[in-house]
Amino acid sequence: MINIVFGANFLLGLVIIVGVLLLYFLRIIRPELSRDEDIFFTTLGLIYGSILIIHGWRLDPILLFSQVLLVSVSLVAGWENIRLRGLVAKKVKEQLKLPKLYSNKSD
């Protein structure tokens, strides 16, 4: 029997599922920021979010709070990782343009 209770566990499961789906769709929106391991983390996040939705009603308040902290830290670290990927991609793009500028100035 599957018990799905629309409480904090359901909201937390939806938040993690939406977060990892955004990570997956980053491959379509900005392919230069995506990595191959993103599919692995997306799969784990979907499984984790589904478990929270289906079996989260069993969590007592302290365990639910620990899951909230775990999800929030994971999403913030993921966001920072994607932002840093963007900065690295921008820096690489700028460095690839620099040799062309130097070759034009020396002529």
Secondary structure per residue as TSV (DSSP state, phi and psi in degrees):
chain	resnum	aa	ss	phi	psi
A	1	M	-	360.0	138.1
A	2	I	-	-108.9	120.9
A	3	N	-	-103.7	119.6
A	4	I	-	-116.9	113.3
A	5	V	-	-105.1	129.7
A	6	F	-	-84.7	79.9
A	7	G	S	-130.4	-151.0
A	8	A	H	-66.5	-33.5
A	9	N	H	-65.8	-37.3
A	10	F	H	-65.4	-44.6
A	11	L	H	-63.1	-42.1
A	12	L	H	-65.3	-40.5
A	13	G	H	-63.7	-40.6
A	14	L	H	-65.8	-38.5
A	15	V	H	-62.2	-45.2
A	16	I	H	-68.9	-36.2
A	17	I	H	-66.3	-43.5
A	18	V	H	-64.4	-40.1
A	19	G	H	-61.9	-45.0
A	20	V	H	-75.5	-27.4
A	21	L	H	-68.9	-34.8
A	22	L	H	-63.9	-38.2
A	23	L	H	-63.0	-39.3
A	24	Y	H	-68.5	-43.8
A	25	F	H	-75.1	-6.8
A	26	L	H	-62.0	-28.4
A	27	R	H	-61.9	-31.6
A	28	I	H	-87.6	-41.0
A	29	I	H	-75.1	-52.9
A	30	R	-	-131.3	82.9
A	31	P	G	-62.8	-22.8
A	32	E	G	-71.1	-17.1
A	33	L	G	-94.9	-10.7
A	34	S	-	-85.2	151.9
A	35	R	-	-124.8	162.9
A	36	D	T	-67.1	-32.0
A	37	E	T	-74.6	-7.6
A	38	D	H	-63.3	-32.5
A	39	I	H	-65.9	-38.9
A	40	F	H	-62.7	-47.3
A	41	F	H	-67.5	-33.2
A	42	T	H	-65.4	-42.4
A	43	T	H	-63.0	-45.6
A	44	L	H	-62.5	-40.0
A	45	G	H	-65.7	-39.0
A	46	L	H	-65.5	-40.4
A	47	I	H	-65.2	-45.5
A	48	Y	H	-62.7	-44.2
A	49	G	H	-65.0	-38.4
A	50	S	H	-65.7	-40.1
A	51	I	H	-64.3	-40.4
A	52	L	H	-63.7	-39.4
A	53	I	H	-69.0	-44.6
A	54	I	H	-79.1	-44.0
A	55	H	H	-112.0	9.7
A	56	G	G	-70.8	-16.3
A	57	W	G	-67.7	-15.3
A	58	R	G	-81.2	-12.8
A	59	L	-	-74.8	132.7
A	60	D	-	-80.5	169.3
A	61	P	H	-57.1	-37.3
A	62	I	H	-69.2	-42.3
A	63	L	H	-67.3	-37.3
A	64	L	H	-64.5	-39.7
A	65	F	H	-64.4	-39.0
A	66	S	H	-64.5	-36.5
A	67	Q	H	-68.3	-37.7
A	68	V	H	-61.5	-45.2
A	69	L	H	-63.8	-41.7
A	70	L	H	-63.3	-44.6
A	71	V	H	-66.9	-42.4
A	72	S	H	-66.2	-41.6
A	73	V	H	-65.0	-40.6
A	74	S	H	-65.1	-43.2
A	75	L	H	-68.1	-38.5
A	76	V	H	-67.1	-42.3
A	77	A	H	-64.9	-38.8
A	78	G	H	-64.4	-42.0
A	79	W	H	-62.1	-44.0
A	80	E	H	-65.5	-37.6
A	81	N	H	-61.9	-44.4
A	82	I	H	-67.1	-39.4
A	83	R	H	-63.4	-41.1
A	84	L	H	-69.0	-33.6
A	85	R	H	-60.5	-40.1
A	86	G	H	-64.2	-41.5
A	87	L	H	-66.3	-39.1
A	88	V	H	-66.6	-42.1
A	89	A	H	-63.4	-38.7
A	90	K	H	-66.1	-40.8
A	91	K	H	-67.5	-39.9
A	92	V	H	-65.2	-40.0
A	93	K	H	-63.9	-40.6
A	94	E	H	-66.3	-39.4
A	95	Q	H	-69.9	-28.2
A	96	L	H	-72.6	-26.0
A	97	K	H	-83.6	-24.1
A	98	L	H	-62.5	-44.9
A	99	P	H	-60.3	-32.6
A	100	K	H	-66.0	-38.5
A	101	L	H	-66.9	-41.1
A	102	Y	H	-67.2	-36.4
A	103	S	H	-69.4	-30.7
A	104	N	H	-73.7	-33.7
A	105	K	H	-73.9	-30.9
A	106	S	H	-78.9	-14.3
A	107	D	-	-74.1	360.0
